[in-house]
């Protein structure tokens, strides 16, 4: 048995940090679901989705703040303090960029939702669902292979998002003649693609944690 395993056995079950991770992951998945629903909804129904996204992003900000407070108050943590900070920050980053994509569609009054925008929200939703499952498995550190598999799938989704983004931008430059529309769509696509990069960032933190506990 490794020293990490012995330490985990001796330390009481965490009742502070994992509930916060789970809340963050749950809100993150719900935000991704809401965004995907928004881009598939009629134009006149999107405002309600955008408002819900605002609320969910604010929830995640508050959970991130609570996690930082718990770090300052607690000497004993379920794993390295820097990893706790990195994990909650990485999830917060995903939320920020998905929220950013929604905000740009709202502020720029993007009426026509392209297939590429829908595809990127679909990819981000799948990645967030994988993050949520991995966070559940992280709780008892017994299913490290499942976490590693989720991380691999998230990395593949990030590569897929890169391809969707590159093709979408090339298509905009080739077919769009209105400079304002070029800027609008490129900024929305960029926010959504960066969200997928940030999902990969969550996977990187999770991989770092499981390596230390394997």
Residue pairs with C-beta under 8 A, 6 or more apart in sequence:
1 9
2 213
4 212
4 213
5 213
8 78
8 141
8 213
11 76
11 78
12 76
14 77
14 78
16 70
16 74
17 67
17 70
17 77
17 78
17 84
18 78
18 138
18 139
20 63
20 66
20 67
20 70
20 88
21 67
21 87
21 88
21 91
21 135
21 138
22 135
22 136
22 139
23 59
23 63
24 60
24 63
24 64
24 67
24 88
24 91
24 92
24 135
25 91
25 128
25 131
25 132
25 135
25 136
26 132
27 56
27 59
27 60
27 63
27 95
28 60
28 91
28 94
28 95
28 128
28 131
28 132
29 125
29 128
29 129
29 131
29 132
30 56
31 53
31 56
31 57
31 60
31 95
31 98
31 99
31 128
32 98
32 121
32 124
32 125
32 127
32 128
32 129
33 125
34 49
34 52
34 53
34 56
35 49
35 53
35 98
35 101
35 102
35 121
35 124
35 125
36 118
36 121
36 122
36 124
36 125
37 49
38 46
38 49
38 50
38 53
38 102
38 105
38 121
39 105
39 113
39 117
39 118
39 121
40 113
40 118
41 49
43 111
46 105
46 106
47 106
49 102
50 102
50 103
50 105
50 106
53 98
53 99
53 102
54 99
56 95
57 95
57 96
57 98
57 99
60 91
60 92
60 95
61 92
61 95
63 88
64 88
64 89
64 91
64 92
67 84
67 85
67 88
68 85
68 88
71 77
71 81
71 84
71 85
77 84
78 84
79 209
79 212
79 213
80 209
80 212
83 205
83 208
83 209
83 212
86 205
86 208
87 202
87 205
87 206
87 209
90 198
90 201
90 202
90 204
90 205
91 131
91 202
93 198
93 201
94 124
94 128
94 131
94 195
94 198
94 199
94 201
94 202
96 198
97 191
97 192
97 194
97 195
97 198
98 124
98 191
98 192
98 195
100 191
100 194
100 195
101 120
101 121
101 188
101 191
101 192
101 195
104 110
104 184
104 187
104 188
104 191
105 113
105 117
105 188
108 184
108 187
108 188
110 184
110 185
110 188
114 168
114 185
116 164
116 165
116 167
116 168
116 171
116 189
117 168
117 185
117 188
117 189
117 192
119 164
120 161
120 164
120 165
120 189
120 192
120 193
120 195
120 196
121 192
123 157
123 160
123 161
123 164
123 196
124 161
124 192
124 195
124 196
124 199
126 157
127 154
127 157
127 158
127 196
127 199
128 199
130 150
130 153
130 154
130 157
131 150
131 154
131 199
131 202
131 203
131 206
133 146
133 150
134 146
134 147
134 150
134 151
134 203
134 206
137 143
137 144
137 146
137 147
137 150
138 147
138 206
138 209
138 210
141 210
141 213
144 210
144 213
144 214
147 206
147 210
148 207
148 210
150 203
150 206
151 203
151 204
151 206
151 207
154 199
154 200
154 202
154 203
155 200
155 203
157 196
157 199
158 196
158 197
158 199
158 200
161 192
161 193
161 196
161 197
162 193
162 196
164 193
165 189
165 190
165 192
165 193
168 185
168 189
169 186
169 189
172 181
172 182
172 185
172 186
173 182
176 182
176 185
